[in-house]
Amino acid sequence: MGIVETLPLWPVDRTGIEARLRLVPVAAAQMALAVPAIPLLVLTVVGWATAPLAVGLLLLAVAVPGTRLVTDGHRALAGRLLGQEIPPAYQPTTGRPVLSIVFTWLRDPARWRDLGHLAFSITGGLVMSGLMILPLAAVLTYLTMPFWLGSAWTLLLLLVPAWLAVWWVAGPPVLAARARVDRALLGPRTSDVLRERVVEVTTSRAETMDHSTAELHRLERDLHDGPQAQLASLGMSIGLAEQLLTKDPEQAARLLAEARLVTVTALDDLRSVVRGIHPPALADRGLVGGVEALGVQLAVPVTVAADLPGRPPAPVEAAAYFAVAECLANAVKHARATRVTVALSHDGSALHLVVRDDGRGGAGVVPGGGLDGVSRRLRAFDGSMEVASPGGGPTTVRMEIPCALSSPRTTPFSERG
């Protein structure tokens, strides 16, 4: 729900004629959106004034969605100017009855800010956008109408440098200021972002607790069905061997030999259980070594490129390891990939993981699926995941986990095929 950084159309440090000319159609679009704003403003005011009547509801049914379309256009233009994706912050109305939707509109601060923006877009906003249009229009008018203006044309030509100066100097910063006003009116409030964040944290915490509980039950089953049963059998064999030690030494020796085999099997099973909790390669060699070990075990070539100047915290490292492991497993089992690459990096504030395969694509986050589990695991650490997997491939999974690294050390660029 927050504002997302994107590529700005007009960075404040960009100068030159090309940059300014690119702003002209943006300003023109803002001015064009002011045209429907006038009737929408009137319809909205009249609609709310007559809301108790059926005609008022009909007017609102036209005005409110129409206003949403206009403000969506302004959000898109302002986002391109500021380099930020500005999402709407409306209260949800999907699936509600008509009267409930109207009451939601009435209580929704974002809808009232839309109404205020309509008024702004046909007054101050129109003037601010006009600074990128009107000076050029005036200059073109002066230059193309020399005949019927007569002697006045010469005097008007003297204004051309002034109009161009206004367009050159004042136009871009005023248009950027207009975009910031649009963002303030149409973007999410800080309270909205915090409220959404609290919901996300609460949800991810509950999911993490459920996942932890499920993991504990799995470990209990694994220990009960494997090592526990084997150790019980081992105790019985050793007890029988003690009883037969003096009466039948050969039978006792056979029982002890069987007990030794059971011990080996129990140790292997215990290692498997422990490996599911925290893989030895991850504990000994860190995230890079652990991912490389995963790649070696796969039937397809895996290239690991890492640039990590330290180790993430142990919980984050484990979450990243299992996330990559799930992506690699999907690439082999479902995508039928022939090559996979894994990139690990840290930008000073977050760990970035990118897994790409050349498989058939079509991967997605399905509730209860493997990638859904990865997403839930990452959300527990305030992380995120994006999946790009068009039909026919390739598939790219980008993951990000905010974290700091341990004391800096040099992690070499590593490639393992």
C-alpha positions, 0 to 999 in steps of 0.5 A: 500500500506504500509508495513504490519507487520507479523510474522518474520521467523528469528527475530534478537534476535533469536539464535541457530542452529534451527534458522540458519538451517531454513535460509538455504532453504530461502537462497537457494530459493534466489539463485535459483531465481538468475537463471532466473534473468540472462536471464530476465535481458538480455531480458529486456535490449534488449527489451527496446533497440528494443522497437520501433520494434515489436520484442522489444515489444514481448521481453518485453511482456515476460521479464516484467511479468517474472521479476514480478514473480521473484521479487514477490518471493524475496518480499515474502522471504524478508517479511518472514525474516523481519516480514513485508508484502512487497507489490509491488508498480507498476502503474496499467495497467489493462484494458489498450491497449498494447501501453499504458501498455508499456508506463506505464512500461517505466514511472513506477519507480518500474519497473526500480527498478525491473531491478536494483534488477535483477542485484543485485540478480545475483551479491552482492545478490548472494554472501550474500545469499551464506554465508548461503549455501557455508560454509555448502557445503564446510564442507560437501564436505570435510567430504564426500571426504576423499579418492580421496583428499588424504593428502590434506583432512587432511589440508582441515579438518583444515578449517572446524571450520573456515567455520562453524564460518563464517556460524554461525556468518556472515550468519544470519545478512548478510542474514537479510541485503540482505532482507533489500536491497530487501525491499528497492529496491522492496517495496513501496517508501515513496512518493508512500505510502503518495500518496496512503494515500492522495487518501484514505483520499480524498476518505474517506472525500468525502464519509463522507460528502456524508454520513453526507448529507444523514443523514441530509436529513434523519433527515429532513424527519423524523422531517417533517413527524413525530414531525413537523406534530404532532406539527402542529396538536397539535397547531390546536387542542389547537386553537380550544379548546380555541374557544370552551372553553366558548361555549362548555367546554366538546368538548374543554376538549376532544380536550385538551385530544387529544392534550395531546396524540399527545404531548406524541406521538410527544415526543416519535418520537423526542426521536427516532430521537435523538436516531438515532443521539446519543443514550442515553445509549452511552452518559450516559454510554459510549461505553461499556454501549452502546454496552451492551444496544444493546446486551440486545435488541437482541433476541440472547445472546450477551457477551461483554468483555471490557478492556478500561481504558478510553473513546474514543473521542465522534466522534470515540465512536459514529462511533464504537457504530454504527459499532458494532450495524450494525454487531450485526444486521447482525448477527441476521438478516442474519447470523441466529446466536445463540450467539454473542461475542463483545470484546472491547480493546485499545492497547495505540494507537488504539481502537480494536473492534471484533464481532464474531457470530456462524452463517452460515457465508458467510458475505462480504463487498458488495458495498452499503451493511451494512458492506460497510457502516461500512468500510466507517464510519471507514475510515473517522477516519483512521480506518480499518475493516477485515471480516473473514466469511467462508461458514458455519461460524463462522463470525469474524469482526475485526475493528480498529480505531486509537485514544487516550482515555480520562483520565484513569479510570478503566473499569471492565471486563463486561459480559452481556448475 
